[in-house]
């Protein structure tokens, strides 16, 4: 039995500049952090006495005799890519589950993919590097399944941490920890809040709406924000977060919704210094930066919609490994 976990992420700056059609022309800079909310993937080879084939469980449960029968696209293509030659000899049992609902703007699909890929690679006793996992999930989501979107989420899920991701025009990337003091990191964590909008929408349609749009101003804000991090200027970061959110809404009328707008306006009225909707848009969590008094007011008003979290720095990892084979 192998159990892997991959963290969800908060994207602060540079979101949607990580789309291939944009970074091939301009490059990309993304800034963000992973948090202590996870996707988990548990997998094992099934004991020979269980003759029903493979058992695949996520939000649904499937019992299958061939990888092509799997209805979940990423699991199906991932199993074909990584285990195709072994299927007849070794049926598996796989379960993937998470700490938060899907389609909430926290990079869940890529965290799902990272945990899944890591567990299968570990099951096969393959060396498992963070770049290997990120590249494999990017290949599955962007090349094989041809889903719209960028490549930062897969990198966050694999690497973890409070980082910048520099994406070059050729698609290569570099992950670097933000050079900030432990005290600033703690203050940033204290000021951050996640407030759930309660909405879920067709994220693929929203992702498609980002393609071939002008995002150069979003990239400019990301570079300005990086300088704010170097100077540990949390007020500057808060202001740029809000400006970047206003700019992102210009990409498509699908980015925001009446509910998101109403909640955002109310949170700013309660004294928040900055905010943005996480993910491609239309649903999920609002990231809020606020001082202590405003945090208390926002928590009182939104109650259980506020998700407590801490930063994490490990990225995708195994939390249990037992390679015992059935004989």
C-alpha positions in Angstrom: 0.0 0.0 0.0 1.2 3.5 -0.9 -0.4 6.7 0.3 0.7 10.0 -1.2 -0.5 13.5 -0.5 -0.2 16.7 -2.5 -1.0 20.2 -1.2 -3.5 22.7 -2.5 -2.2 26.2 -3.4 -2.9 29.9 -3.1 -1.9 31.7 -6.2 -1.0 35.3 -5.3 0.3 36.9 -8.5 0.8 36.0 -12.2 -2.3 33.7 -12.6 -3.2 33.0 -16.2 0.2 34.2 -17.5 1.2 30.5 -17.2 -0.9 29.6 -20.2 1.3 28.3 -23.0 0.1 30.8 -25.6 1.1 33.6 -23.3 4.4 32.4 -21.8 5.7 31.4 -25.2 5.5 35.1 -26.2 6.2 36.9 -22.9 7.4 34.4 -20.3 5.7 34.2 -16.9 6.2 34.9 -13.2 3.9 33.3 -10.7 4.0 33.9 -6.9 2.1 31.9 -4.4 2.2 29.3 -1.6 0.9 25.9 -0.8 -1.3 25.2 2.2 -2.0 22.4 4.6 -5.0 21.2 2.7 -4.4 18.1 0.6 -5.4 15.5 -2.0 -4.6 12.0 -1.0 -4.0 8.9 -3.2 -3.9 5.4 -1.8 -3.0 2.6 -4.1 -2.0 -1.1 -3.9 -1.9 -4.1 -6.1 -5.0 -6.2 -5.3 -4.5 -9.6 -3.6 -4.9 -12.5 -6.1 -7.8 -13.9 -4.1 -9.8 -10.8 -5.2 -10.7 -11.6 -8.8 -13.0 -8.8 -9.6 -10.4 -6.7 -11.5 -9.3 -3.2 -10.5 -11.3 -1.0 -8.1 -11.1 2.8 -8.7 -12.6 5.2 -6.2 -12.8 9.0 -6.2 -16.1 10.8 -6.0 -17.5 7.7 -7.7 -16.5 4.1 -7.5 -15.7 2.0 -10.6 -14.9 -1.7 -10.9 -13.1 -2.2 -14.2 -11.2 -4.9 -16.2 -9.4 -2.6 -18.6 -8.0 0.9 -18.2 -10.1 2.2 -21.1 -13.2 1.5 -19.0 -12.2 4.1 -16.4 -14.5 7.1 -16.7 -12.3 9.6 -14.9 -10.2 11.1 -17.7 -7.0 11.8 -15.7 -7.0 8.5 -13.9 -7.7 6.6 -17.1 -4.9 8.2 -19.1 -2.5 8.1 -16.2 -3.0 4.4 -15.7 -2.6 3.8 -19.4 0.6 5.9 -19.4 2.2 4.4 -16.3 0.7 0.9 -15.8 -0.5 -0.2 -19.2 2.0 -3.0 -19.7 1.3 -4.4 -16.2 -2.5 -4.5 -16.2 -3.2 -8.2 -16.9 -0.7 -9.3 -14.2 -1.5 -6.8 -11.5 -5.0 -5.3 -11.0 -4.9 -2.4 -8.5 -7.1 -0.8 -5.9 -7.0 3.0 -6.0 -8.7 5.7 -3.8 -8.3 9.4 -4.2 -9.9 11.9 -1.7 -9.4 15.5 -0.5 -9.8 18.0 2.3 -11.9 20.5 0.3 -14.6 20.4 -2.4 -13.6 20.3 -6.0 -13.7 23.4 -8.3 -12.8 25.9 -5.5 -9.9 27.7 -7.1 -7.2 26.1 -5.0 -5.6 24.1 -7.8 -7.4 20.9 -6.8 -7.3 19.1 -10.2 -3.5 19.4 -10.3 -3.1 18.4 -6.7 -5.4 15.4 -7.5 -3.0 14.6 -10.4 0.2 15.0 -8.4 -1.0 12.8 -5.5 -2.2 10.1 -8.0 1.0 10.2 -10.1 3.3 10.1 -7.1 1.5 7.1 -5.6 1.6 5.1 -8.9 5.3 6.0 -9.5 6.1 5.0 -5.9 4.1 1.8 -6.2 6.3 0.9 -9.2 9.5 1.6 -7.2 10.5 4.4 -9.6 12.6 7.3 -8.4 10.1 10.1 -7.7 11.5 13.6 -8.1 9.3 16.7 -7.7 10.0 17.8 -11.3 9.1 14.3 -12.5 5.7 14.5 -10.9 5.1 18.1 -12.1 6.1 17.2 -15.7 4.0 14.1 -15.7 0.8 15.9 -14.5 1.4 18.7 -17.0 1.8 16.1 -19.8 -1.5 14.4 -18.7 -3.6 17.5 -18.3 -2.2 19.7 -21.1 -0.8 17.4 -23.7 -2.8 14.1 -23.5 -6.2 15.4 -22.3 -5.7 18.8 -23.9 -7.5 20.6 -21.1 -7.3 24.4 -21.1 -5.2 26.0 -18.4 -1.7 26.8 -17.3 1.2 24.9 -15.7 1.7 26.6 -12.3 -0.8 24.4 -10.4 1.1 21.2 -11.2 4.3 22.8 -10.1 2.9 24.1 -6.8 1.5 20.7 -6.0 4.8 19.0 -6.7 7.2 21.4 -5.1 5.2 23.0 -2.2 6.4 26.2 -0.4 6.1 30.0 -0.6 7.8 30.4 -3.9 8.1 32.2 -7.2 7.9 30.2 -10.4 9.7 31.6 -13.4 8.4 30.1 -16.7 10.6 30.7 -19.7 9.4 31.0 -23.3 10.5 27.5 -24.1 8.3 26.1 -21.4 11.2 25.3 -18.9 10.6 26.6 -15.4 12.5 27.5 -12.3 11.1 27.3 -8.7 12.7 29.5 -6.1 11.7 30.1 -2.4 10.8 33.8 -1.8 13.7 35.4 0.0 11.8 36.7 3.0 12.4 36.4 6.8 10.6 33.9 9.0 8.9 36.9 10.8 7.5 38.3 7.5 6.3 34.9 6.4 4.5 34.5 9.7 2.9 37.9 9.4 1.8 37.2 5.9 0.2 33.9 7.0 -1.6 35.7 9.9 -3.1 38.3 7.5 -4.4 35.8 4.9 -7.9 34.4 5.0 -9.8 32.1 2.7 -13.5 32.8 2.4 -15.7 30.4 0.4 -18.1 31.8 -2.1 -20.2 28.6 -2.1 -20.4 28.7 -6.0 -19.2 26.0 -8.4 -19.2 26.5 -12.2 -17.9 25.0 -15.4 -14.2 25.6 -14.9 -13.2 24.3 -18.3 -15.3 26.9 -20.0 -13.9 29.6 -17.8 -10.3 28.4 -18.5 -11.0 28.5 -22.2 -12.0 32.2 -21.8 -8.4 33.1 -20.7 -6.9 32.0 -24.0 -5.4 34.6 -26.3 -6.2 37.5 -24.0 -3.9 40.4 -23.1 -2.3 39.6 -19.7 0.7 41.8 -19.8 -0.5 44.0 -17.0 -1.0 41.0 -14.8 2.6 40.0 -15.5 3.8 43.5 -14.7 1.9 43.4 -11.3 3.7 40.0 -10.6 7.1 41.6 -11.1 6.1 44.6 -8.9 4.9 42.2 -6.2 8.2 40.3 -6.3 9.9 43.6 -5.4 7.4 44.1 -2.6 8.3 40.7 -1.2 12.0 41.5 -1.4 11.3 44.6 0.6 8.8 42.8 2.9 6.2 45.4 2.1 2.9 43.7 3.0 0.9 46.9 2.4 2.3 47.0 -1.2 1.5 43.3 -1.7 -2.1 43.9 -0.5 -2.6 46.8 -2.8 -1.2 45.0 -5.8 -3.3 41.9 -5.0 -6.4 44.0 -5.4 -5.2 45.8 -8.5 -4.3 42.4 -10.1 -7.8 41.1 -9.3 -9.4 44.1 -11.0 -7.2 43.6 -14.0 -7.9 39.8 -14.2 -11.7 40.6 -14.4 -11.0 42.3 -17.7 -10.1 38.9 -19.3 -13.6 37.6 -19.5 -17.1 38.3 -18.1 -17.0 34.8 -16.7 -14.2 35.6 -14.2 -16.5 37.2 -11.6 -20.2 36.7 -10.7 -22.8 38.8 -8.8 -22.2 36.7 -5.7 -18.4 37.2 -5.9 -18.8 40.9 -6.5 -21.2 41.3 -3.5 -19.0 39.3 -1.2 -15.9 41.2 -2.3 -17.5 44.6 -1.7 -18.7 43.6 1.7 -15.2 42.2 2.8 -13.6 45.5 1.7 -16.2 47.4 3.6 -15.2 45.4 6.7 -11.6 46.7 6.3 -9.7 44.2 4.2 -6.6 45.6 2.6 -6.7 43.4 -0.5 -8.4 40.4 -2.0 -8.8 38.3 -5.1 -10.8 35.3 -6.3 -8.6 32.3 -6.6 -8.4 30.0 -9.6 -9.6 30.6 -13.1 -12.6 32.5 -11.9 -16.4 32.2 -11.3 -16.3 30.2 -8.1 -14.4 29.0 -5.1 -12.5 30.9 -2.5 -11.7 34.5 -2.1 -8.2 35.2 -0.8 -8.3 38.1 1.7 -5.4 40.1 3.2 -6.5 41.9 6.4 -5.3 43.2 9.7 -6.4 41.7 13.1 -9.5 43.9 13.6 -10.7 43.3 10.1 -10.0 39.6 10.3 -12.2 39.3 13.4 -15.1 41.2 11.6 -14.8 39.1 8.5 -14.7 35.9 10.6 -17.8 36.9 12.6 -19.8 37.8 9.5 -18.9 34.8 7.3 -18.5 32.2 10.0 -18.1 28.6 8.6 -17.3 30.0 5.2 -13.8 30.9 6.5 -11.3 28.1 6.0 -8.5 28.0 8.5 -5.1 27.0 7.0 -1.4 27.2 7.5 1.5 27.4 4.9 3.2 24.1 4.0 6.6 23.6 2.4 6.9 19.8 1.6 5.0 19.5 -1.7 3.9 16.1 -2.9 5.2 13.3 -0.6 4.6 9.7 0.6 3.0 9.4 4.0 2.9 5.6 4.0 4.8 3.0 2.0 4.6 -0.8 2.2 5.9 -2.6 -0.9 5.0 -6.0 0.3 3.9 -8.2 -2.7 1.1 -10.8 -2.5 2.4 -14.3 -3.1 
